[in-house]
Each structure stands twice: as structure tokens, then as C-alpha cells.
Amino acid sequence: MIYSLLLMLGVGVLAGVFGAILGIGGGLIVTPVLTLMLGLDIKYAIGASVIAVIATSSGSTIAYLKDEMLNLRVAMFLEIATTVGAILGAVLTGIVHATFLYFLFGALLVFTTYNMIRKLMNKNSDTPNVKADALATKLNLNGSYYEKTTGQEVDYQVENVPGGFSMMFGAGFASGLLGIGSGAFKVLAMDTIMHMPLKPSSATSNLMMGVTAAASAMVYFFNGSIKPGIAAPLAIGILVGATIGSRIMQRLKPRFIRMLFVPVMFYLGIQMILKGFGVTI
């Protein structure tokens, strides 16, 4: 009992740190540990994963808001697309064949991995020459953040707003239909499609994930998927880890964060493609 409690606290801290840095939530770490190491039913692991996402978002967003790292207007704008897509996906569950979507989104993540490797090879990839976007300017989506590694204020412009909005709708649709986390797609939409810097993309993704997860947490609670004895120690550990991770992220170079993203994106992409074949890893 004590061993399991300490393990969940430790896993929570680790999930919170990486979730805050990468902006993808803690489910990637929490779910495999609960199912493989503790032998927990996948139903309860998924419920705990939802709590993990909310805790990661809560712990990191406070720090990112204080340091003006996240873009609140982008988050609220894109959350419209995610929410509508998630509702539509949930409604169409059982009607749309999931196999095609697993292949589509898996291939998209693998392609994103390739694209991130290309950016790593280009030393100027984290200072892109983004053109002024009329729609982004009209919606006041452009922003700035303080880059602690260089001690400079970085102004950035948002590009391709319709493309990012469409990607977020698709991510929400897949999340509602397939029951998957969409943190990786949120970062993809902002970093790759809308050409926001990686750090504000990750920070903004953390806020958005919490909003999305909170909307579905009540459903998991009432169907009995959330066990307080599991979720509570995880949440405590994650809150601590997310607070630490949000501080670490701001002192990491964007290039290093991108290096962390590459294996995570590749793993998620391969996992989704294999699920399309009916193989679970």
C-alpha cells in the first residue's frame, strides 16, 4: 500500500515535469505505469489520466500566466474548434470507422516527427521569418514572451489561422471519437502550422488541455472510472511536478525541447498506426 502510494506520487511528479515542458499532459507516462506496473484496469488508468491532465494544466498554467509565457487569446480561440470537434466526435462514436482516423492521425504525427528533425538540423528554425497575417492581427493573436536563455523579449506573429483552427477541430474530433489525448496535436497546430515559437506553443497547450479534460472529467467520474485512492496521490505529485517543470522549461533552449519532442511524437504516431491494425502497445 505504501509502496503503491509512493510510486504514484513519484510517477505524478515525473508526469507533471514532462507534461509541463512538452505541453502534452501526463497520460503518456501515467497510463503505461498504472496498467503495466500496477496491473490496473485500463478503464481506471484512463480515468486517472484525465485527472493527470487537469493537474498538469493547473500546476503549469499558473506559472506560465504569471510569466506571460502562454498566449491566452490563441488558447481561447482554438479551444472553440477543439470543443466543437470533441462534441461532434462523441456524437458520431460508432458511426465513423475509427481505423481510418488512427492511420490518418498516426501518419500525421510521424510526418511531424520528420518535420521536427528537419527543424533541428536548421539552426535558425526557432526564429522563423513569419509573415504578417491579416486575420491574426484582426483577432489580436500575435504575442510576445521573455526568453530567459537569452535575456530578450521575443515578439512573434501568428500565421495560417484557418489551418491551425482546422487542425484543432480535427484533434478535438479524434479525441471525442477515439478517446485519445490531443496535447500533441495542439502543439502541432501552433508550432508547425501557425508558426508560433515552441515555448508559447507548449505553455498554451497546457492551458487548453486542462479545459478539454475538465469538460470530460465529470463523465468519467459518474461512470466510476475515477478512483480517488489512485487519482489523489497522482494529482498531488503532478501538481508539484508541473510547477517544477514550468520553471525548468523556461530555462531550456527551444532546440533542446524540440529534441525531447521527436521521440515522443514518433512513439505516439507509431502507437496510433498500430492501433489501426488492432495492435496495442
C-alpha positions, 0 to 999 in steps of 0.5 A: 500500500505504501509502496503503491502510494509512493510510486504514484506520487513519484510517477505524478511528479515525473508526469507533471515535469514532462507534461509541463515542458512538452505541453502534452499532459501526463497520460503518456507516462501515467497510463503505461505505469498504472496498467503495466506496473500496477496491473490496473484496469485500463478503464481506471488508468484512463480515468486517472489520466484525465485527472493527470491532465487537469493537474498538469494544466493547473500546476503549469498554467499558473506559472506560465500566466504569471510569466506571460509565457502562454498566449491566452487569446490563441488558447481561447480561440482554438479551444472553440474548434477543439470543443466543437470537434470533441462534441461532434466526435462523441456524437458520431462514436460508432458511426465513423470507422475509427481505423481510418482516423488512427492511420490518418492521425498516426501518419500525421504525427510521424510526418511531424516527427520528420518535420521536427528533425528537419527543424533541428538540423536548421539552426535558425528554425526557432526564429522563423521569418513569419509573415504578417497575417491579416486575420491574426492581427484582426483577432489580436493573436500575435504575442510576445514572451521573455526568453530567459536563455537569452535575456530578450523579449521575443515578439512573434506573429501568428500565421495560417489561422484557418489551418491551425483552427482546422487542425484543432477541430480535427484533434478535438474530433479524434479525441471525442471519437477515439478517446485519445489525448490531443496535447500533441496535436495542439502543439502541432497546430501552433508550432508547425502550422501557425508558426508560433515559437515552441515555448508559447506553443507548449505553455498554451497547450497546457492551458487548453488541455486542462479545459478539454479534460475538465469538460470530460472529467465529470463523465468519467467520474459518474461512470466510476472510472475515477478512483480517488485512492489512485487519482489523489496521490497522482494529482498531488505529485503532478501538481508539484511536478508541473510547477517544477517543470514550468520553471525548468522549461523556461530555462531550456533552449527551444532546440533542446525541447524540440529534441525531447519532442521527436521521440515522443511524437514518433512513439505516439504516431507509431502507437496510433498506426498500430492501433489501426491494425488492432495492435496495442502497445 
